[in-house]
């Protein structure tokens, strides 16, 4: 491997007076950021603050309006992602863009296949893949199909791909949003080891604890402006929150004021027919309750919600809803019984990326806007405007393409589309994934308000504080089985983690 030539510049990356607008929407306003060599810079801000737009301008995905980028002291202006990668700037996006029907090694070498006399050299790629995974202490078979990996495993493959370019700067956009605690620890170890070799990172995250643990410096954006730029030891949580939202946040979670009532859903001895097999699933859900589901990655949490929503085939067992036996074989049957499902991967299964907010808000409830065989646009527009306001979606209008919104605002639209159906049971898989601290608080308030109105919620979350902060009870899963059930106000993190490993 060729040794990198190190510049004398103190800063590996400089962003000077950068501005970017989409039509009349000014997203970035004269942003100035400097990243010292061999450091991790934390980049924070509310959804829509301009973080991802800033990085996409750097990476050649968007054309900047004004401003300058410098890499190792030299002015740069990438016109494509390929040019950025070849120049030493890599980016791992929050929403994974992988070829699901290709192998891990194919995805690692996309756009740069190793060849011999013009023929793809599979053996060389396999060897290089093994060497990369060995160096990063990742255990993957390069011949596995990407579609057979969990979301967290796919995320680790994408991180390995970025590192494989021997980059000077690696941008990580919400890299831990789908990682387990163990995988997060491993990622931090990799980052700290690469820092020692002079590699710099821009770490975009909404998780305050990770920013303060991992980063050397922090920059906060609000409405396209830099509102805080300090070394981590010289700031604190309150100052960062105030820089993000313009005021202090007195509590991370709203008061849990809902009062669960009678049992409305009973699940007994449930097992799935096909792999991965859920086994011996027994639990109850009460009216007006927020029930948390926790477990390590691969414990079966998402599979449980998919099973309840008719996305997976039940082999044996029984589900009783309002004392009537039900067996949903399709999501439509679940929806007809007033169930709603906010999926983990919003880009893959939660939204129509190339459609506007009105379409995405109304798609689950089209019968409501029909007049015989015609859809009434005025009713659909009214519904979209209502949900945009209720969910505090940052957008220009209901005609915006949902793909052009930040990840957090996309999530708000997805939750809003289900609110339009007024369901009685909400299945929420990582509903606050990749969402800023204020937006999370708003969703917590919404969940509690729904529960107070008698709606029932089953929420899967990988964040222990979230599980302990907004649920009434928590069931813990281990190896596709329920390992235990705890009353949240009496539960401890130690109890939950012990249950997580019960059947491993």
KEMAR-364993 format. One record per residue (C-alpha): residue number from 1; residue in one letter; x, y, z. Coordinates in steps of 0.25 Angstrom, whole numbers, plus 2048, in hexadecimal, padded with zeros to 3 digits. Layout:
N
{pt NUM; 'a'; {X; Y; Z}},
...
//
This chain:
504
{pt 1; 'x'; {800; 800; 800}},
{pt 2; 'x'; {805; 80E; 7FC}},
{pt 3; 'x'; {809; 817; 808}},
{pt 4; 'x'; {800; 823; 808}},
{pt 5; 'x'; {807; 831; 806}},
{pt 6; 'x'; {803; 839; 812}},
{pt 7; 'x'; {801; 848; 810}},
{pt 8; 'x'; {807; 853; 819}},
{pt 9; 'x'; {7F9; 859; 81B}},
{pt 10; 'x'; {7F3; 858; 829}},
{pt 11; 'x'; {7E5; 855; 824}},
{pt 12; 'x'; {7E2; 84A; 81B}},
{pt 13; 'x'; {7D5; 850; 817}},
{pt 14; 'x'; {7D0; 85E; 816}},
{pt 15; 'x'; {7C2; 863; 812}},
{pt 16; 'x'; {7C2; 872; 810}},
{pt 17; 'x'; {7B6; 87B; 80F}},
{pt 18; 'x'; {7AD; 870; 808}},
{pt 19; 'x'; {79F; 873; 804}},
{pt 20; 'x'; {795; 86B; 7FD}},
{pt 21; 'x'; {786; 86D; 7FA}},
{pt 22; 'x'; {77B; 865; 7F4}},
{pt 23; 'x'; {772; 86F; 7ED}},
{pt 24; 'x'; {76E; 879; 7F7}},
{pt 25; 'x'; {772; 86F; 803}},
{pt 26; 'x'; {780; 874; 808}},
{pt 27; 'x'; {786; 867; 80E}},
{pt 28; 'x'; {794; 86C; 811}},
{pt 29; 'x'; {798; 87A; 814}},
{pt 30; 'x'; {7A7; 87D; 814}},
{pt 31; 'x'; {7AB; 871; 81C}},
{pt 32; 'x'; {7BA; 870; 820}},
{pt 33; 'x'; {7C0; 863; 826}},
{pt 34; 'x'; {7CE; 85E; 828}},
{pt 35; 'x'; {7D1; 850; 82B}},
{pt 36; 'x'; {7DF; 84D; 831}},
{pt 37; 'x'; {7E7; 841; 82C}},
{pt 38; 'x'; {7E6; 834; 834}},
{pt 39; 'x'; {7D9; 839; 83C}},
{pt 40; 'x'; {7CA; 836; 83C}},
{pt 41; 'x'; {7C1; 842; 83A}},
{pt 42; 'x'; {7B3; 840; 83F}},
{pt 43; 'x'; {7A8; 847; 836}},
{pt 44; 'x'; {79B; 849; 83D}},
{pt 45; 'x'; {78E; 851; 83A}},
{pt 46; 'x'; {77F; 84F; 839}},
{pt 47; 'x'; {77A; 847; 82D}},
{pt 48; 'x'; {77A; 851; 821}},
{pt 49; 'x'; {785; 859; 828}},
{pt 50; 'x'; {78E; 857; 81B}},
{pt 51; 'x'; {797; 84C; 820}},
{pt 52; 'x'; {795; 842; 815}},
{pt 53; 'x'; {794; 84D; 80A}},
{pt 54; 'x'; {7A2; 852; 80F}},
{pt 55; 'x'; {7A8; 844; 80D}},
{pt 56; 'x'; {7A1; 842; 800}},
{pt 57; 'x'; {7A7; 84F; 7FB}},
{pt 58; 'x'; {7B5; 84A; 7FF}},
{pt 59; 'x'; {7B3; 83C; 7F9}},
{pt 60; 'x'; {7AF; 842; 7EC}},
{pt 61; 'x'; {7A0; 83D; 7ED}},
{pt 62; 'x'; {79B; 84C; 7ED}},
{pt 63; 'x'; {7A1; 858; 7E6}},
{pt 64; 'x'; {7A4; 863; 7F0}},
{pt 65; 'x'; {7A0; 871; 7EE}},
{pt 66; 'x'; {7AB; 878; 7F4}},
{pt 67; 'x'; {7B7; 875; 7FD}},
{pt 68; 'x'; {7C4; 86D; 7FC}},
{pt 69; 'x'; {7C9; 85F; 800}},
{pt 70; 'x'; {7D7; 85C; 804}},
{pt 71; 'x'; {7DD; 84E; 805}},
{pt 72; 'x'; {7EB; 84E; 80B}},
{pt 73; 'x'; {7EC; 85D; 808}},
{pt 74; 'x'; {7E9; 85C; 7FA}},
{pt 75; 'x'; {7DC; 861; 7F4}},
{pt 76; 'x'; {7D2; 856; 7EF}},
{pt 77; 'x'; {7C5; 855; 7E8}},
{pt 78; 'x'; {7C0; 847; 7E6}},
{pt 79; 'x'; {7B6; 845; 7DA}},
{pt 80; 'x'; {7B3; 836; 7DE}},
{pt 81; 'x'; {7B3; 82C; 7EA}},
{pt 82; 'x'; {7BE; 824; 7E2}},
{pt 83; 'x'; {7C7; 830; 7E1}},
{pt 84; 'x'; {7C6; 833; 7F0}},
{pt 85; 'x'; {7C9; 824; 7F3}},
{pt 86; 'x'; {7D5; 824; 7EA}},
{pt 87; 'x'; {7DA; 831; 7F1}},
{pt 88; 'x'; {7D9; 82B; 7FF}},
{pt 89; 'x'; {7CB; 830; 804}},
{pt 90; 'x'; {7C1; 824; 807}},
{pt 91; 'x'; {7B3; 825; 80C}},
{pt 92; 'x'; {7AA; 81B; 813}},
{pt 93; 'x'; {79C; 81F; 811}},
{pt 94; 'x'; {791; 81E; 81B}},
{pt 95; 'x'; {788; 817; 811}},
{pt 96; 'x'; {790; 80B; 80B}},
{pt 97; 'x'; {791; 80B; 7FC}},
{pt 98; 'x'; {796; 7FD; 7F9}},
{pt 99; 'x'; {793; 7F2; 7EE}},
{pt 100; 'x'; {78B; 7E8; 7F6}},
{pt 101; 'x'; {78C; 7DD; 7EC}},
{pt 102; 'x'; {79B; 7DD; 7EB}},
{pt 103; 'x'; {7A5; 7D8; 7F5}},
{pt 104; 'x'; {7AD; 7DF; 800}},
{pt 105; 'x'; {7B9; 7DF; 7F8}},
{pt 106; 'x'; {7B2; 7E5; 7EC}},
{pt 107; 'x'; {7AD; 7F0; 7F4}},
{pt 108; 'x'; {7BB; 7F3; 7FA}},
{pt 109; 'x'; {7C1; 7F4; 7EC}},
{pt 110; 'x'; {7B5; 7FB; 7E4}},
{pt 111; 'x'; {7BB; 805; 7DA}},
{pt 112; 'x'; {7C9; 7FF; 7DC}},
{pt 113; 'x'; {7C9; 7F0; 7D9}},
{pt 114; 'x'; {7D6; 7EA; 7D9}},
{pt 115; 'x'; {7D9; 7E4; 7CB}},
{pt 116; 'x'; {7E3; 7DB; 7C4}},
{pt 117; 'x'; {7E4; 7DD; 7B5}},
{pt 118; 'x'; {7D7; 7E4; 7B5}},
{pt 119; 'x'; {7D0; 7D9; 7BD}},
{pt 120; 'x'; {7CB; 7DB; 7CB}},
{pt 121; 'x'; {7D4; 7D4; 7D5}},
{pt 122; 'x'; {7CB; 7CE; 7DF}},
{pt 123; 'x'; {7D6; 7C7; 7E7}},
{pt 124; 'x'; {7DE; 7D4; 7E9}},
{pt 125; 'x'; {7D1; 7DB; 7ED}},
{pt 126; 'x'; {7CE; 7D0; 7F7}},
{pt 127; 'x'; {7DC; 7D0; 7FD}},
{pt 128; 'x'; {7DC; 7E0; 7FE}},
{pt 129; 'x'; {7CF; 7DF; 805}},
{pt 130; 'x'; {7D4; 7D5; 80F}},
{pt 131; 'x'; {7E0; 7DD; 812}},
{pt 132; 'x'; {7D7; 7E9; 814}},
{pt 133; 'x'; {7CE; 7E2; 81E}},
{pt 134; 'x'; {7D9; 7DC; 825}},
{pt 135; 'x'; {7E0; 7EA; 827}},
{pt 136; 'x'; {7D3; 7EF; 82C}},
{pt 137; 'x'; {7D0; 7E3; 835}},
{pt 138; 'x'; {7C2; 7E1; 82D}},
{pt 139; 'x'; {7BD; 7D3; 82B}},
{pt 140; 'x'; {7B7; 7D2; 81D}},
{pt 141; 'x'; {7B7; 7C8; 812}},
{pt 142; 'x'; {7B9; 7D1; 805}},
{pt 143; 'x'; {7B1; 7C7; 7FD}},
{pt 144; 'x'; {7A4; 7CA; 805}},
{pt 145; 'x'; {799; 7D2; 7FE}},
{pt 146; 'x'; {797; 7DF; 804}},
{pt 147; 'x'; {788; 7DD; 805}},
{pt 148; 'x'; {78A; 7D1; 80F}},
{pt 149; 'x'; {791; 7DB; 819}},
{pt 150; 'x'; {78A; 7E3; 824}},
{pt 151; 'x'; {789; 7F2; 823}},
{pt 152; 'x'; {794; 7F3; 82D}},
{pt 153; 'x'; {79D; 7E9; 825}},
{pt 154; 'x'; {79B; 7F1; 818}},
{pt 155; 'x'; {79F; 7FE; 820}},
{pt 156; 'x'; {7AC; 7F7; 824}},
{pt 157; 'x'; {7AF; 7F3; 816}},
{pt 158; 'x'; {7AC; 801; 811}},
{pt 159; 'x'; {7B6; 806; 81C}},
{pt 160; 'x'; {7C0; 7FC; 818}},
{pt 161; 'x'; {7BF; 801; 809}},
{pt 162; 'x'; {7C1; 80F; 80D}},
{pt 163; 'x'; {7CE; 80B; 814}},
{pt 164; 'x'; {7D3; 803; 809}},
{pt 165; 'x'; {7D5; 80F; 801}},
{pt 166; 'x'; {7E1; 813; 80A}},
{pt 167; 'x'; {7D9; 821; 80C}},
{pt 168; 'x'; {7DF; 82D; 812}},
{pt 169; 'x'; {7D1; 831; 817}},
{pt 170; 'x'; {7C5; 828; 819}},
{pt 171; 'x'; {7B7; 82E; 81B}},
{pt 172; 'x'; {7AE; 825; 824}},
{pt 173; 'x'; {79F; 829; 823}},
{pt 174; 'x'; {798; 823; 82F}},
{pt 175; 'x'; {7A1; 816; 82E}},
{pt 176; 'x'; {79C; 810; 83C}},
{pt 177; 'x'; {78D; 812; 839}},
{pt 178; 'x'; {78B; 803; 836}},
{pt 179; 'x'; {797; 7FD; 83E}},
{pt 180; 'x'; {797; 7F5; 84B}},
{pt 181; 'x'; {79F; 7FA; 857}},
{pt 182; 'x'; {7AA; 7F0; 854}},
{pt 183; 'x'; {7AB; 7F4; 845}},
{pt 184; 'x'; {7AB; 803; 849}},
{pt 185; 'x'; {7B7; 800; 853}},
{pt 186; 'x'; {7BE; 7F9; 847}},
{pt 187; 'x'; {7BC; 805; 83E}},
{pt 188; 'x'; {7C1; 80E; 848}},
{pt 189; 'x'; {7CD; 806; 84A}},
{pt 190; 'x'; {7D0; 806; 83B}},
{pt 191; 'x'; {7CE; 815; 83A}},
{pt 192; 'x'; {7D8; 817; 846}},
{pt 193; 'x'; {7E2; 80E; 83F}},
{pt 194; 'x'; {7E1; 815; 832}},
{pt 195; 'x'; {7E2; 823; 839}},
{pt 196; 'x'; {7F0; 81F; 83D}},
{pt 197; 'x'; {7F4; 81D; 82E}},
{pt 198; 'x'; {7EF; 82B; 82B}},
{pt 199; 'x'; {7E1; 828; 826}},
{pt 200; 'x'; {7D7; 832; 829}},
{pt 201; 'x'; {7C8; 830; 82B}},
{pt 202; 'x'; {7BB; 839; 82A}},
{pt 203; 'x'; {7B2; 831; 833}},
{pt 204; 'x'; {7A3; 835; 831}},
{pt 205; 'x'; {79A; 831; 83D}},
{pt 206; 'x'; {78E; 834; 845}},
{pt 207; 'x'; {794; 82C; 851}},
{pt 208; 'x'; {79A; 835; 85B}},
{pt 209; 'x'; {7A1; 82B; 863}},
{pt 210; 'x'; {7A8; 826; 856}},
{pt 211; 'x'; {7AC; 834; 852}},
{pt 212; 'x'; {7B2; 837; 860}},
{pt 213; 'x'; {7B9; 829; 861}},
{pt 214; 'x'; {7BF; 828; 853}},
{pt 215; 'x'; {7C1; 836; 84D}},
{pt 216; 'x'; {7CC; 840; 84F}},
{pt 217; 'x'; {7C5; 84C; 84A}},
{pt 218; 'x'; {7B6; 850; 848}},
{pt 219; 'x'; {7AF; 859; 83E}},
{pt 220; 'x'; {7A0; 85B; 83F}},
{pt 221; 'x'; {798; 860; 833}},
{pt 222; 'x'; {78A; 867; 835}},
{pt 223; 'x'; {782; 86C; 829}},
{pt 224; 'x'; {78F; 86B; 820}},
{pt 225; 'x'; {798; 873; 82A}},
{pt 226; 'x'; {7A3; 86F; 833}},
{pt 227; 'x'; {79E; 872; 841}},
{pt 228; 'x'; {7A9; 86A; 849}},
{pt 229; 'x'; {7B7; 866; 845}},
{pt 230; 'x'; {7C0; 862; 851}},
{pt 231; 'x'; {7C9; 857; 856}},
{pt 232; 'x'; {7C1; 84C; 85E}},
{pt 233; 'x'; {7C7; 84F; 86B}},
{pt 234; 'x'; {7C3; 85E; 86B}},
{pt 235; 'x'; {7B4; 85B; 869}},
{pt 236; 'x'; {7A9; 854; 86F}},
{pt 237; 'x'; {79C; 84D; 86C}},
{pt 238; 'x'; {793; 859; 870}},
{pt 239; 'x'; {79B; 863; 867}},
{pt 240; 'x'; {79A; 859; 85B}},
{pt 241; 'x'; {78B; 857; 85D}},
{pt 242; 'x'; {789; 866; 85D}},
{pt 243; 'x'; {792; 868; 851}},
{pt 244; 'x'; {789; 85E; 84A}},
{pt 245; 'x'; {77B; 862; 84D}},
{pt 246; 'x'; {77D; 870; 852}},
{pt 247; 'x'; {779; 86D; 860}},
{pt 248; 'x'; {77C; 864; 86C}},
{pt 249; 'x'; {775; 857; 86D}},
{pt 250; 'x'; {771; 854; 87B}},
{pt 251; 'x'; {76F; 845; 87A}},
{pt 252; 'x'; {773; 83B; 86F}},
{pt 253; 'x'; {765; 834; 870}},
{pt 254; 'x'; {757; 839; 873}},
{pt 255; 'x'; {74F; 835; 87F}},
{pt 256; 'x'; {749; 827; 87D}},
{pt 257; 'x'; {73A; 82B; 880}},
{pt 258; 'x'; {733; 81F; 879}},
{pt 259; 'x'; {72C; 815; 881}},
{pt 260; 'x'; {72B; 807; 87B}},
{pt 261; 'x'; {71D; 800; 87C}},
{pt 262; 'x'; {718; 7F2; 878}},
{pt 263; 'x'; {71F; 7E8; 86F}},
{pt 264; 'x'; {71B; 7EA; 861}},
{pt 265; 'x'; {726; 7E1; 85A}},
{pt 266; 'x'; {72A; 7D3; 85F}},
{pt 267; 'x'; {736; 7CB; 858}},
{pt 268; 'x'; {737; 7BD; 85C}},
{pt 269; 'x'; {742; 7B2; 858}},
{pt 270; 'x'; {744; 7B9; 84B}},
{pt 271; 'x'; {74E; 7B3; 841}},
{pt 272; 'x'; {752; 7B7; 833}},
{pt 273; 'x'; {751; 7AD; 828}},
{pt 274; 'x'; {75E; 7B1; 821}},
{pt 275; 'x'; {76C; 7B6; 825}},
{pt 276; 'x'; {770; 7BD; 82D}},
{pt 277; 'x'; {767; 7B6; 837}},
{pt 278; 'x'; {760; 7BD; 842}},
{pt 279; 'x'; {75D; 7B3; 84D}},
{pt 280; 'x'; {754; 7B3; 85A}},
{pt 281; 'x'; {74F; 7C2; 858}},
{pt 282; 'x'; {746; 7C5; 864}},
{pt 283; 'x'; {742; 7D3; 868}},
{pt 284; 'x'; {736; 7DD; 86A}},
{pt 285; 'x'; {733; 7EB; 865}},
{pt 286; 'x'; {72A; 7F4; 86D}},
{pt 287; 'x'; {721; 7FF; 868}},
{pt 288; 'x'; {728; 80D; 869}},
{pt 289; 'x'; {736; 806; 86C}},
{pt 290; 'x'; {744; 808; 866}},
{pt 291; 'x'; {74B; 7FB; 866}},
{pt 292; 'x'; {75A; 7FB; 863}},
{pt 293; 'x'; {761; 7EF; 85C}},
{pt 294; 'x'; {770; 7EF; 85E}},
{pt 295; 'x'; {77B; 7E5; 85B}},
{pt 296; 'x'; {788; 7E4; 854}},
{pt 297; 'x'; {789; 7E4; 845}},
{pt 298; 'x'; {784; 7D7; 83F}},
{pt 299; 'x'; {77B; 7D5; 84B}},
{pt 300; 'x'; {76E; 7D4; 843}},
{pt 301; 'x'; {768; 7E2; 846}},
{pt 302; 'x'; {765; 7E7; 838}},
{pt 303; 'x'; {760; 7D9; 834}},
{pt 304; 'x'; {756; 7D9; 840}},
{pt 305; 'x'; {750; 7E6; 83B}},
{pt 306; 'x'; {750; 7E1; 82C}},
{pt 307; 'x'; {749; 7D4; 831}},
{pt 308; 'x'; {73E; 7DC; 838}},
{pt 309; 'x'; {73C; 7E5; 82C}},
{pt 310; 'x'; {73A; 7D9; 822}},
{pt 311; 'x'; {748; 7DA; 81B}},
{pt 312; 'x'; {74D; 7CC; 821}},
{pt 313; 'x'; {746; 7BF; 820}},
{pt 314; 'x'; {741; 7BA; 82E}},
{pt 315; 'x'; {744; 7AB; 830}},
{pt 316; 'x'; {73D; 7A8; 83E}},
{pt 317; 'x'; {737; 7B0; 849}},
{pt 318; 'x'; {72C; 7BA; 84B}},
{pt 319; 'x'; {729; 7C9; 84A}},
{pt 320; 'x'; {71C; 7CE; 851}},
{pt 321; 'x'; {718; 7DC; 84E}},
{pt 322; 'x'; {70D; 7E2; 857}},
{pt 323; 'x'; {70A; 7D3; 85A}},
{pt 324; 'x'; {709; 7CF; 84C}},
{pt 325; 'x'; {713; 7C5; 845}},
{pt 326; 'x'; {71A; 7CC; 83A}},
{pt 327; 'x'; {724; 7C7; 830}},
{pt 328; 'x'; {729; 7D2; 827}},
{pt 329; 'x'; {72F; 7CC; 81A}},
{pt 330; 'x'; {731; 7DA; 813}},
{pt 331; 'x'; {734; 7E8; 818}},
{pt 332; 'x'; {726; 7EC; 812}},
{pt 333; 'x'; {71F; 7E3; 81C}},
{pt 334; 'x'; {727; 7E9; 827}},
{pt 335; 'x'; {724; 7F7; 822}},
{pt 336; 'x'; {715; 7F3; 821}},
{pt 337; 'x'; {715; 7F0; 830}},
{pt 338; 'x'; {71B; 7FE; 833}},
{pt 339; 'x'; {72A; 7FA; 834}},
{pt 340; 'x'; {735; 803; 82F}},
{pt 341; 'x'; {744; 800; 82D}},
{pt 342; 'x'; {74F; 80A; 82D}},
{pt 343; 'x'; {75B; 802; 827}},
{pt 344; 'x'; {769; 803; 82A}},
{pt 345; 'x'; {76E; 805; 81C}},
{pt 346; 'x'; {766; 811; 818}},
{pt 347; 'x'; {76D; 812; 80A}},
{pt 348; 'x'; {76B; 804; 807}},
{pt 349; 'x'; {75D; 801; 80C}},
{pt 350; 'x'; {757; 80E; 812}},
{pt 351; 'x'; {756; 818; 807}},
{pt 352; 'x'; {754; 81B; 7F8}},
{pt 353; 'x'; {762; 822; 7F6}},
{pt 354; 'x'; {75E; 829; 7E9}},
{pt 355; 'x'; {750; 82E; 7ED}},
{pt 356; 'x'; {74C; 83A; 7F4}},
{pt 357; 'x'; {748; 83C; 803}},
{pt 358; 'x'; {739; 83C; 7FF}},
{pt 359; 'x'; {73A; 82E; 7F8}},
{pt 360; 'x'; {742; 828; 804}},
{pt 361; 'x'; {739; 82E; 80E}},
{pt 362; 'x'; {72C; 828; 808}},
{pt 363; 'x'; {731; 81B; 801}},
{pt 364; 'x'; {72C; 812; 80D}},
{pt 365; 'x'; {71E; 818; 80D}},
{pt 366; 'x'; {71A; 81B; 7FF}},
{pt 367; 'x'; {70C; 816; 801}},
{pt 368; 'x'; {70A; 822; 80A}},
{pt 369; 'x'; {70C; 82C; 7FE}},
{pt 370; 'x'; {704; 825; 7F4}},
{pt 371; 'x'; {6F7; 829; 7ED}},
{pt 372; 'x'; {6F3; 81D; 7E5}},
{pt 373; 'x'; {6FF; 81B; 7DC}},
{pt 374; 'x'; {706; 828; 7DE}},
{pt 375; 'x'; {710; 82D; 7E8}},
{pt 376; 'x'; {70C; 83B; 7EE}},
{pt 377; 'x'; {719; 843; 7EE}},
{pt 378; 'x'; {713; 84E; 7F8}},
{pt 379; 'x'; {711; 843; 802}},
{pt 380; 'x'; {71F; 83D; 800}},
{pt 381; 'x'; {726; 84B; 801}},
{pt 382; 'x'; {71E; 84E; 80E}},
{pt 383; 'x'; {723; 841; 814}},
{pt 384; 'x'; {731; 843; 810}},
{pt 385; 'x'; {731; 851; 816}},
{pt 386; 'x'; {72B; 84C; 823}},
{pt 387; 'x'; {736; 842; 825}},
{pt 388; 'x'; {741; 84B; 820}},
{pt 389; 'x'; {73D; 855; 82B}},
{pt 390; 'x'; {73A; 84A; 836}},
{pt 391; 'x'; {747; 843; 834}},
{pt 392; 'x'; {74F; 850; 832}},
{pt 393; 'x'; {755; 84C; 825}},
{pt 394; 'x'; {75F; 856; 81F}},
{pt 395; 'x'; {75C; 858; 810}},
{pt 396; 'x'; {758; 862; 806}},
{pt 397; 'x'; {74A; 85C; 803}},
{pt 398; 'x'; {742; 84F; 802}},
{pt 399; 'x'; {748; 84F; 7F4}},
{pt 400; 'x'; {756; 84C; 7F8}},
{pt 401; 'x'; {75C; 83E; 7F4}},
{pt 402; 'x'; {75E; 836; 801}},
{pt 403; 'x'; {76B; 832; 7FC}},
{pt 404; 'x'; {770; 841; 7FD}},
{pt 405; 'x'; {76D; 841; 80C}},
{pt 406; 'x'; {776; 83E; 817}},
{pt 407; 'x'; {775; 830; 81D}},
{pt 408; 'x'; {76E; 835; 82A}},
{pt 409; 'x'; {764; 83D; 822}},
{pt 410; 'x'; {762; 830; 819}},
{pt 411; 'x'; {75F; 829; 826}},
{pt 412; 'x'; {755; 833; 82A}},
{pt 413; 'x'; {74D; 832; 81D}},
{pt 414; 'x'; {74D; 823; 81E}},
{pt 415; 'x'; {747; 823; 82C}},
{pt 416; 'x'; {73D; 82E; 827}},
{pt 417; 'x'; {738; 825; 81C}},
{pt 418; 'x'; {734; 81A; 827}},
{pt 419; 'x'; {72E; 825; 830}},
{pt 420; 'x'; {725; 828; 824}},
{pt 421; 'x'; {71F; 81A; 826}},
{pt 422; 'x'; {71C; 81C; 834}},
{pt 423; 'x'; {721; 80E; 838}},
{pt 424; 'x'; {71F; 808; 846}},
{pt 425; 'x'; {72C; 800; 846}},
{pt 426; 'x'; {739; 806; 842}},
{pt 427; 'x'; {745; 7FD; 83F}},
{pt 428; 'x'; {752; 806; 83F}},
{pt 429; 'x'; {75F; 800; 83B}},
{pt 430; 'x'; {76A; 80A; 83F}},
{pt 431; 'x'; {761; 816; 83D}},
{pt 432; 'x'; {76B; 820; 842}},
{pt 433; 'x'; {777; 81B; 83A}},
{pt 434; 'x'; {77F; 826; 834}},
{pt 435; 'x'; {777; 831; 83A}},
{pt 436; 'x'; {77C; 83D; 841}},
{pt 437; 'x'; {77A; 83F; 850}},
{pt 438; 'x'; {76E; 849; 84F}},
{pt 439; 'x'; {767; 841; 844}},
{pt 440; 'x'; {768; 834; 84D}},
{pt 441; 'x'; {762; 83C; 859}},
{pt 442; 'x'; {756; 840; 850}},
{pt 443; 'x'; {754; 831; 84B}},
{pt 444; 'x'; {755; 82D; 85A}},
{pt 445; 'x'; {74A; 837; 85D}},
{pt 446; 'x'; {742; 832; 852}},
{pt 447; 'x'; {743; 824; 856}},
{pt 448; 'x'; {73F; 827; 864}},
{pt 449; 'x'; {733; 82F; 85F}},
{pt 450; 'x'; {72F; 824; 856}},
{pt 451; 'x'; {72F; 81A; 862}},
{pt 452; 'x'; {727; 824; 86B}},
{pt 453; 'x'; {71D; 823; 860}},
{pt 454; 'x'; {71C; 814; 861}},
{pt 455; 'x'; {725; 811; 856}},
{pt 456; 'x'; {72F; 805; 859}},
{pt 457; 'x'; {73E; 805; 854}},
{pt 458; 'x'; {748; 7FB; 853}},
{pt 459; 'x'; {756; 801; 851}},
{pt 460; 'x'; {763; 7FB; 84D}},
{pt 461; 'x'; {76F; 803; 851}},
{pt 462; 'x'; {77E; 801; 852}},
{pt 463; 'x'; {780; 80C; 85B}},
{pt 464; 'x'; {77F; 808; 86A}},
{pt 465; 'x'; {77C; 816; 86F}},
{pt 466; 'x'; {770; 817; 865}},
{pt 467; 'x'; {76B; 80A; 86A}},
{pt 468; 'x'; {76C; 80E; 878}},
{pt 469; 'x'; {767; 81C; 876}},
{pt 470; 'x'; {75A; 81A; 86E}},
{pt 471; 'x'; {754; 80C; 870}},
{pt 472; 'x'; {74B; 807; 87B}},
{pt 473; 'x'; {750; 7F8; 879}},
{pt 474; 'x'; {75C; 7F2; 872}},
{pt 475; 'x'; {75D; 7E4; 86C}},
{pt 476; 'x'; {76B; 7DF; 869}},
{pt 477; 'x'; {76F; 7D6; 85E}},
{pt 478; 'x'; {77A; 7CC; 85D}},
{pt 479; 'x'; {77D; 7C3; 851}},
{pt 480; 'x'; {76F; 7C5; 84B}},
{pt 481; 'x'; {768; 7C2; 859}},
{pt 482; 'x'; {762; 7CB; 864}},
{pt 483; 'x'; {76C; 7CA; 86F}},
{pt 484; 'x'; {764; 7D2; 879}},
{pt 485; 'x'; {75B; 7DD; 87C}},
{pt 486; 'x'; {75D; 7E9; 885}},
{pt 487; 'x'; {755; 7F5; 88A}},
{pt 488; 'x'; {75D; 800; 885}},
{pt 489; 'x'; {75D; 809; 891}},
{pt 490; 'x'; {763; 7FE; 899}},
{pt 491; 'x'; {76D; 7F9; 88F}},
{pt 492; 'x'; {77C; 7FB; 88E}},
{pt 493; 'x'; {785; 7FB; 883}},
{pt 494; 'x'; {78D; 7EF; 889}},
{pt 495; 'x'; {780; 7E7; 88A}},
{pt 496; 'x'; {77D; 7EA; 87C}},
{pt 497; 'x'; {78B; 7E6; 877}},
{pt 498; 'x'; {78B; 7D9; 87F}},
{pt 499; 'x'; {77D; 7D5; 878}},
{pt 500; 'x'; {783; 7D9; 86A}},
{pt 501; 'x'; {78E; 7CD; 86C}},
{pt 502; 'x'; {784; 7C3; 872}},
{pt 503; 'x'; {783; 7BA; 866}},
{pt 504; 'x'; {791; 7BD; 85F}},
//
